[in-house]
Amino acid sequence: MGGNNMGRIGVIGRLEKHPGSFEIVHLTDKEGHHFATRLQNVMVIGKGEKPWISLPKREGIKFDIIRDRAVRMGKA
């Protein structure tokens, strides 16, 4: 919903509670990349590996710069 990981989709792995600060959620995307974000930036859209909504073309996977450019240029 917000932050640097906006648009990414993953499975929730664990939750870190920090009293007096932000709670952090650790997620894993479909390709096995791990990322973390604030709890306020997470929205549940399914259960386990199955989403309850239809996903965009890339299915919420964030590509590196080179792979992203190749996909946008139609080379991959």
C-alpha positions as CSV (number, residue, x, y, z in Angstrom):
1,M,0.0,0.0,0.0
2,G,3.0,2.3,0.5
3,G,6.7,2.5,0.9
4,N,9.5,1.3,-1.3
5,N,7.9,-2.2,-1.6
6,M,4.6,-0.8,-3.1
7,G,3.1,-3.2,-5.5
8,R,5.0,-6.2,-4.3
9,I,3.2,-9.4,-3.4
10,G,4.5,-12.1,-1.0
11,V,3.6,-14.5,1.7
12,I,3.9,-13.3,5.3
13,G,6.7,-15.0,7.1
14,R,7.0,-13.4,10.5
15,L,6.1,-10.2,12.4
16,E,8.5,-8.2,14.6
17,K,6.9,-6.2,17.4
18,H,8.7,-3.1,18.5
19,P,7.0,-1.4,21.5
20,G,6.8,2.3,20.9
21,S,7.9,2.0,17.3
22,F,6.7,0.4,14.0
23,E,5.9,-3.3,13.7
24,I,7.8,-4.9,10.8
25,V,6.5,-7.7,8.6
26,H,8.9,-10.0,6.8
27,L,7.6,-11.4,3.4
28,T,8.8,-13.8,0.7
29,D,7.8,-13.3,-2.9
30,K,7.1,-16.0,-5.5
31,E,10.8,-16.1,-6.7
32,G,12.0,-16.5,-3.1
33,H,13.2,-13.0,-2.5
34,H,12.8,-11.8,1.1
35,F,11.7,-8.2,1.9
36,A,10.4,-6.4,5.0
37,T,8.0,-3.5,5.4
38,R,5.9,-1.8,8.0
39,L,2.7,-3.5,9.1
40,Q,0.7,-0.4,8.1
41,N,1.9,-1.0,4.5
42,V,0.6,-4.6,4.3
43,M,-2.8,-5.7,3.0
44,V,-3.8,-9.3,3.0
45,I,-5.3,-10.4,-0.4
46,G,-5.5,-14.2,0.1
47,K,-4.7,-17.2,2.2
48,G,-1.3,-19.0,1.8
49,E,-0.2,-19.1,-1.8
50,K,-3.7,-18.6,-3.3
51,P,-4.9,-14.9,-3.9
52,W,-8.5,-14.0,-3.6
53,I,-8.2,-11.4,-6.3
54,S,-6.7,-11.4,-9.8
55,L,-3.0,-10.3,-9.9
56,P,-1.3,-8.0,-12.4
57,K,1.0,-9.3,-15.2
58,R,4.2,-9.6,-13.1
59,E,2.2,-11.0,-10.2
60,G,3.8,-8.4,-7.8
61,I,7.4,-9.5,-8.3
62,K,9.9,-6.7,-8.3
63,F,12.6,-7.2,-11.0
64,D,16.2,-5.8,-10.8
65,I,16.9,-2.9,-13.1
66,I,18.4,-4.9,-16.0
67,R,15.6,-7.5,-16.1
68,D,12.9,-4.8,-15.7
69,R,14.2,-2.9,-18.7
70,A,14.4,-6.0,-20.8
71,V,10.8,-6.9,-20.0
72,R,9.6,-3.4,-20.8
73,M,11.5,-3.4,-24.1
74,G,9.9,-6.7,-25.0
75,K,13.1,-8.7,-25.0
76,A,12.3,-11.2,-22.3
